[in-house]
Amino acid sequence: MSNTSAIHDSPAARLRVASRVGAAVLGGYAFAWGTVAAVTSLLFAAGMAFHDAEFLGAVAGLLAYLAAFLCTVATRRLAMAWLVLPGAGALMTAAASFVQSLLT
């Protein structure tokens, strides 16, 4: 076995890969959840029918998840992905909740 493959098989390298996959899956989910909530509530507040706004929100969430996943896999600073994705998802969800409270 060559020396470079031994470096890539180390437990630290496996932990980094697992952390990156976890950030991409879980952080991407939080980001997509916030995107769906924000887009749906903003479109409904703008006068679009609820089911149309819900469908467009779901499509936007799917695209946001894909973008977040790919950006997390490609980023050099994994800690930023762990902070930015859930944080942005929480902020968008809070904004959607605020918009919904104004509608009632």
BELCORNOR-V144142 format. One record per pair of residues at least 12 apart in sequence whose ideal C-beta (glycine too) atoms are under 8 Angstrom apart, sorted by the first residue. I is the first residue (numbers start at 1). J is the second residue. D is the distance in whole Angstrom. If there is no record, write none. Layout:
i: {I	I}
j: {J	J}
d: {D	D}
//
This chain:
i: {16	19	19	20	20	20	20	23	23	23	23	23	24	24	24	24	24	25	26	27	27	27	27	27	27	27	27	28	28	28	28	28	28	29	30	30	30	30	31	31	31	31	31	31	31	31	32	32	32	32	32	32	33	33	33	34	34	34	34	34	34	34	35	35	35	35	35	35	35	36	36	36	36	37	37	37	37	37	38	38	38	38	38	38	39	39	39	39	39	40	40	40	40	40	40	41	41	41	41	41	41	41	42	42	43	43	44	45	45	45	68	72}
j: {78	78	82	72	73	78	81	72	78	81	82	85	68	69	72	73	81	69	86	68	72	81	82	84	85	86	89	64	65	68	69	72	85	65	85	86	89	90	64	65	68	85	86	88	89	92	61	62	64	65	68	89	61	89	93	88	89	90	91	92	93	96	57	60	61	64	65	89	92	57	58	60	61	57	92	93	96	97	57	92	93	95	96	99	53	56	57	60	61	53	54	56	57	58	96	53	95	96	97	99	100	103	96	99	56	57	103	99	102	103	85	85}
d: {7	6	8	7	7	6	8	5	6	5	5	7	7	5	4	6	8	7	8	7	6	6	6	8	3	6	8	8	5	4	5	7	6	7	6	4	4	7	6	7	4	5	8	6	4	8	4	7	5	4	7	7	7	6	7	6	4	7	7	3	5	7	7	5	5	4	8	8	6	5	6	7	4	7	6	5	4	8	8	4	7	6	5	8	8	6	4	5	7	5	5	8	3	8	7	8	8	4	8	4	5	8	8	6	6	7	7	5	7	6	6	7}
//
